[in-house]
Amino acid sequence: MPQAVGVIQTSGFPSVLAAADAMVKASEVVLVHFDLAERAQFFVAIRGKVSDVEVAMEAGKTAAVEAAGGSVTNHYIVRNPPENVESVLPIHFTDLVEDFRIF
């Protein structure tokens, strides 16, 4: 089954929270990473089937912009990431999120 990783970076915490909430509600994706990027910018990464990640990313970007004072500073989807990318970057399914993995 083709997998994808989606990442949204926002300015401010409320917008990344709104994006994360919208993404997991919009389709069958799993939040795999969240962190502070720099200067009050946050990012969240999701994993799932390619089609689900595409739907979730659109919902997340819309929600982030609609949050009070929020904006999306960057976003990207990696379709079918190779294993070496998964082993180096924080996009793999950790023990903390494994219980929520749907696929």
C-alpha positions in Angstrom: 0.0 0.0 0.0 1.6 3.4 -1.0 2.4 5.5 2.0 3.0 9.2 2.3 4.2 11.7 4.8 2.7 15.2 5.1 4.2 18.1 7.0 2.6 21.5 7.8 4.6 24.3 9.4 2.7 27.2 10.9 3.3 30.4 12.7 1.9 30.1 16.2 0.7 27.2 18.3 -3.1 27.7 17.8 -2.7 27.2 14.0 -0.7 24.0 14.3 -3.2 22.7 16.8 -6.0 23.5 14.5 -4.2 21.9 11.6 -3.4 18.7 13.5 -7.0 18.4 14.7 -8.4 18.9 11.2 -6.0 16.4 9.6 -6.8 13.5 11.9 -10.5 14.2 11.6 -10.5 14.6 7.8 -9.1 11.2 6.9 -7.3 8.1 8.2 -3.9 9.5 9.1 -1.7 9.2 12.1 0.2 12.1 13.7 3.8 10.9 13.9 5.7 14.0 14.9 5.2 17.5 16.3 7.9 20.1 17.2 8.9 23.7 17.5 10.7 24.8 14.3 12.0 28.2 15.1 10.7 31.7 16.1 7.3 30.5 17.3 6.8 28.3 14.3 5.6 24.8 14.8 5.3 21.8 12.5 3.3 18.6 12.6 3.9 15.5 10.5 1.3 12.8 9.5 1.5 9.4 7.9 -1.0 7.4 5.9 -2.1 6.2 2.5 -1.2 8.8 -0.2 -4.9 9.6 -0.9 -5.6 10.1 2.8 -2.6 12.3 3.4 -3.6 14.5 0.5 -7.1 15.0 1.9 -5.8 15.6 5.4 -3.2 18.1 4.3 -5.9 20.2 2.5 -8.0 20.2 5.7 -5.0 21.0 7.9 -3.9 24.0 5.7 -7.4 25.4 5.7 -7.8 25.0 9.5 -4.5 26.6 10.2 -5.3 29.7 8.2 -8.7 30.0 9.8 -7.2 29.8 13.3 -6.9 33.2 15.1 -3.8 34.9 13.8 -2.6 31.7 12.1 -0.8 31.2 8.9 0.9 28.3 7.0 4.5 29.0 6.4 5.3 25.8 4.6 3.9 22.4 3.7 5.0 19.4 1.8 3.9 15.8 0.9 6.5 13.0 0.4 4.9 10.1 -1.5 6.4 6.7 -0.8 9.4 7.8 1.3 12.3 5.3 1.1 13.4 3.4 4.2 16.6 5.5 4.6 14.6 8.7 4.8 12.4 7.1 7.5 15.4 6.0 9.5 17.0 9.4 9.6 14.1 11.8 9.8 11.4 11.8 12.6 8.6 10.5 10.4 8.4 6.9 11.4 5.7 5.3 13.5 7.0 5.4 17.1 5.8 3.3 20.0 3.8 6.2 21.2 1.7 6.4 18.0 1.7 2.7 17.0 -1.6 2.1 18.9 -3.3 4.7 16.6 -2.0 3.2 13.4 -4.9 2.2 11.2 -3.1 0.6 8.2 
